[in-house]
Amino acid sequence: MNANGLEPIVTRCNGNNLLSPAMLCCEVPQESDVVGEQLLDFLDGRTDGEELLHTLYDHVLDEPVPERMRALFSAGSAD
C-alpha cells in the first residue's frame, strides 16, 4: 500500500502478462495472447479496438437485467 492508502486501479505491464488481477477476478476471458495482441494493435493505431472491446466485455451482455431495474423501466420512472 502506498503512503496515502490508495492502490492503483491499473497494474503495470511487465510484458509477460497483459492481464491485470482485476481482469482475472472479473472473469474476463483468459486469452492473454489474443487480448495482448488486440491491445497492442489498438494502441499502435492498427485497429479501432472493436475486437478488443468484444473480447473484454461481451460476457457482461449475458448477465440478466436486475428485477429492480426492470421495474423502473416498466413503471416509466427511468426518465
N, C-alpha and C positions, 0 to 999 in steps of 0.2 A: 504494500500500500504506500502511496506517496504521502507527502507531508500534509496536504490538505484533506486527506481521507477519500479522495475521489480516484477511482480507477479509470483508465481509458476504456472507451467502449469499442474501439477499433484496435486490433492487435497488429503488430508489425509483421511483415512477411520476411522470412529469412531465405526465401527462395525454395525451400524444401517442402513447405506445407502452406498452400494458399488458402486453406480454410481456417477460420478462427474458431476458438472454442465456442463462441456464441452461435456460429453457424452449425457446428456439430451438435449442440444440445437442442437445437430447434428443428431437428430432423430435415435439414437441407440435404438434398442428395449428396452422397459422399463420393462423387465422381471428381476427385480433386484435379486430375489431369485435364478433364474436359472443362471444368469450371476455370481452372488456371489459364488454359489456352483461350477460352472465351473472354476472360477478364483482360488478358494481355492484348488480344485483338481489339477489344473495345478501347482500352487506354491508348493504344497506338493509332486509333482512328481508322482501323481497317473494317470495323463493323459499327452498327448503330447500337449494339448492346441488346437487341431484341432476344436473341437466343439465350444470352446470359440471364436476362430477367426471367425468361420462361423456366430455365433450369433452377434458378434460386427460389422462385415464388409460385410456380404452378401448383405445388402441393397445397398451398393455402386455399386455392379455389375449391378444393374438395371438402373443406370444413363446412359444417352446417351453419346456417344463419341462426343466431340465438333467438329463442322464443320472445324474449323481451324486446328485441329489435324488430322482429316481425310484427309484434303488437303495435309498436309505434307507427309503422307504415300502414297497417290495416286500419288504424284509428285516425289516420290523417294528421298525426301530430309531428310529422317529420319536417315541417316547414319551419 
